[in-house]
Amino acid sequence: MRNVLRFVDFQTGLLCFISLLCLAQSAECGVIYVDNRAGNNALNGISPKIVSGKNGPVKTIKRALEYARPGDKIILINNEIPYHESFTLSGKRFSRLGQEMFTILGNGATISGAIPIPQNGWRPLKDGLWRVTPFRKGYFNLYLDGKTLPEYRPEAEGEVKLTEIPPGSWAVHRGAIYYRELKNQLPPREAFSLAGMSVGLSLIDVEGVQISDVTFENFRVDGINVHDRCKNIILENVTSTGNGRCGLAVNGTSQVEVIDSSLTHNRLEDLLITEQGVANLKQTKLGKKATLSP
């Protein structure tokens, strides 16, 4: 009987220890605030506004990720000013802790990969045609005031004829972008931009991540790329648009659930699934049919 009681006491103690451990892990999960207008990367991120000392929001998402631990929540302050940065979530540090998902809550904010075209970046040609040569090749996109401009592509395969580019449209020709101006338009004096930064959000080898209420736009390759070995990934109320290759790429053995989201107006693909990737769409808008690639 004594041995049985000792075993019961040991078992009860073990259960209490596990419960306390779980509570301790839950308590470790924190909230980090990011404000790209009023924030400062010298602050600790624990408050949405600057309070005292080092208490206040950080300025960039990358700084928030330096502070982040498993199960944390990063909250973006939406100032109607895009966050011009790209970032990666990789490994257990950016995964769930117990029941707590690693979360990025955008509050409607936009994360943009666009870079302005300087005035001296344009080269005038004949008949209202202008040329700009991106530093990086492979994928392209051109925007005016942050909005994607129409791309001219000939119906027949072959090289673009520059004389056929309509006013207000652009085309890719031999590694450069050619744009034909509208009437009374002077491109160097307007807010043109290119898809500059490569990928908005990259995920690799993470589990239990939720991204909510945010837009990824105007990246050179993908808005969101889920590389490999990612499980229990939830994208909710996410928009990915105006990117040079695709809105969302799901690769390797990754599994993603996309809820109440929009993947539209990306240059080549809105949703690209490769290898054994899985994308479960719920009430999500696609501009083009999903592409499956081996």
Secondary structure as UniProt FT lines:
FT   HELIX           2..28
FT   STRAND          31..34
FT   TURN            36..38
FT   TURN            41..42
FT   TURN            53..54
FT   HELIX           61..67
FT   TURN            70..71
FT   STRAND          73..76
FT   STRAND          87..90
FT   HELIX           92..94
FT   TURN            98..99
FT   STRAND          102..112
FT   STRAND          114..116
FT   HELIX           119..121
FT   STRAND          123..124
FT   TURN            127..128
FT   STRAND          129..132
FT   STRAND          142..144
FT   TURN            145..146
FT   STRAND          147..148
FT   HELIX           162..164
FT   TURN            167..168
FT   STRAND          170..173
FT   TURN            174..175
FT   STRAND          176..180
FT   TURN            183..184
FT   HELIX           187..189
FT   STRAND          192..195
FT   STRAND          199..204
FT   STRAND          207..217
FT   STRAND          222..226
FT   STRAND          231..241
FT   STRAND          246..250
FT   TURN            252..253
FT   STRAND          255..259
FT   STRAND          262..264
FT   STRAND          269..274
FT   TURN            275..276
FT   STRAND          278..282
FT   STRAND          285..286
FT   STRAND          291..293
//
